[in-house]
Amino acid sequence: MELLLTLVCKLDPTPEQSAKLDRSLQAFAAACNYVHAAVDPRVVNKVRIQAQVYHTIRACFGLNANLAVRVCARVAANRKTARDRGHRVKTFRPTSADYDQRIFAFREVDNRVSLSTVEGRERIVLAPMGDYQRDRLRGRNPTSAQLCQHRDGLFYIHIQVKSDAPAPHRSRDVLGVDLGRADIAVTPAGESWSGQEIRAKRDRFNRTRASLQRKGTKGAKGAKRLLKRLSGAEKRYQRWLNHHISKQIVETAKSSGVAVALEDLKGIRDRTNRQRRTKTERRRANSWAFYQLRQFVAYKALGAGVEVVCVNPRYSSQTCHQCLHIHPERSQSYRSGKRYECGHCGWKGNADYNGAQMIRLLGVALVSPPERARLSCSLHVNSSVVRKLPA
């Protein structure tokens, strides 16, 4: 399996080069918008799109042959994604352009990239890179990239490096990961990452934004500058935190020689938003970046040769991992806060730990051969324990 890694490197163009890059992004976006309007929206094949509009793109937008081909491929890819997600393609903005090996080149010897623009080829110096980017580009000859202009107005090159991923290690044991908001992730190995800090940061950013927006026209310039400076800070911190957590999860699984089991939480926001909650609670729940964490675990595991499986989390918080007895959903006698007590076998402990163990058992059932993938509840009842709980 092929592993695709994207390295974000900052460009250090001259003022003249910046103007050329800006005009190239404007032309690329304008060409994408023209293609999407001119070609039947049902056409999602890039070759068919190219056959209809290639010469018009070359004549009207000043793009060279390969950039014109990349325009057709961008529109086709966006249409396919929108169709799969049930959305519609929105307007293309001049924030990025795709490059292949004919119009992009990386020169390690002088730390430059060569890019085609609407006014010819430009060799642009890269800003000093970090050790992470430098190590992964050393001795490599990347063949694709994306020119981007971020919110700060600066230009970056997203270089795509391809490599062969190691074959995943087949294991019959699994590291279960229970995802949540109070604790972002909990594993049976005793690892736990609290969500209190990220919740406090989100609340603080929300209060700051609300305070600045209430100022209205009074002090508007200063408020706008501060909002711009704070823009993305919360997102960057969440991204860093998820990178940190996913790295430790994958390292634990790799050192133990086991697979990783995650909860498939697709659609959880739709289900929870139907419940009556306060505005604050709704905001906190909708800002939970569980899918990003799942993506980070998946690609890090791919590079480490660790298998990842997703399990249905239904009833995992209500099931005792010791006896597999499922407690009634409306009965709260088995759980109080983070404390779990099974009324069937008497096991007591942390509720998130119990959930992680259940995710592990479900994962083991998936990676095990079919004849061994069985889960069942013991019919033995501890009557002395049952009498302690309310009827």
Phi, psi and omega in degrees: 000144182269136178254123180251118181245130180256123180252123182266118181236137181277138177267153178234068184280159171286165177304322179293320179292323178299319179296320179293320178296320180296317179294326179293318178294321178297317180292320180297314180294319179297320178294320178297317179295321178296314182299316182296327180280329186274332185260142179309127182301340180284346180277118181239006178269124185294330180291318178293322177296316181298322181297333184272327191233001187304309185293326177294320178299315181298321186280326190262335189244359175071018179272144177285179188301314184288325176293325176296320177295320179295328176299312180298319179293322179297314180296317180297316180295318179294323178294319179296316179297316180296320180295318181294328182267358180074024180251181173244153180287128179269181180294138177280129181257152183281062181245348182201157175213144184267144181228142174245188188292342180279338183237009178218142175207143177250128179248106181289330186297323179238013175056053179230161170237147179251123184230141173277135177236180178291349181239030176104185183279139179230135175256113190245136180285140174272140173295157179309129183265162174281169180299326182298309180294318183298318181294322184277346175263348184297123178074009182259156177233077183296146185245002179210153181198173177224124175276126184229149170244113185280179182298334180283000179085355181271159183261139178226153175244122179264098185272130182259121181248125181255142177208162178277123179282143177294152178296135181295139179286123180279124181224150177263004176245158188220145171263107180279140180236115177268121182263145180194183179258320176296313170240119186300318179208141178224136178240158176296344180284359179096001179277138181211138179237112185288146178260008183293321183292315181293326177294319178297320179294317179298317180297320180293316178298321180295318178295321180295314179299316180297320180295318180291322181288334178287341182295333178065226182283340180287118182065034187296319183296314179295321179295319180295321179296318180292320178297321178294321180292324180280344183301125178088350182295317178296318180296318180294321179294318178298320179295316178298317182297316179294325174298315181297314182293314182296324179297317180291323178297314181293320178296320178297316180294320181293316180293332179270350180069037182235167175274174179241132176247126179241156176282137174272098186261023180300130179084007184293328180291322178298323181286316184286332181287347176284342181278153178281120180216165177287163179298320180296315181294322178296317179297318180296319181291320183285346177263006180288117186266056182289326182290323177298318178298319178298319179296318180296318178298319184296313184283330175291322178294324179299318179287337181265357181074031180253132179281141178236130176235148177248133184241157177285121184278005185302127179067006182294329179278345181260352185262135176280128183286344180279312184247355179063026176278130179266120179278150179303142183297325183275351181271124180257010183290342183272346185218137175222102184067239179265005182264131180241134176224122182276126178277002181259310181247348177090007180293138178233142178171192181288133183294323180290324175298318178298319178296319178296322178293323178293320176298322178297314181297320177294322177293320178299321179296331180281320184274347180278159175301152184305324183289345180253352185277077181228136174230130179210153181270136175289142181271000180289133181243130176270096186297329181293328178282320183298324182293338181284340183263149180297147182290000000 
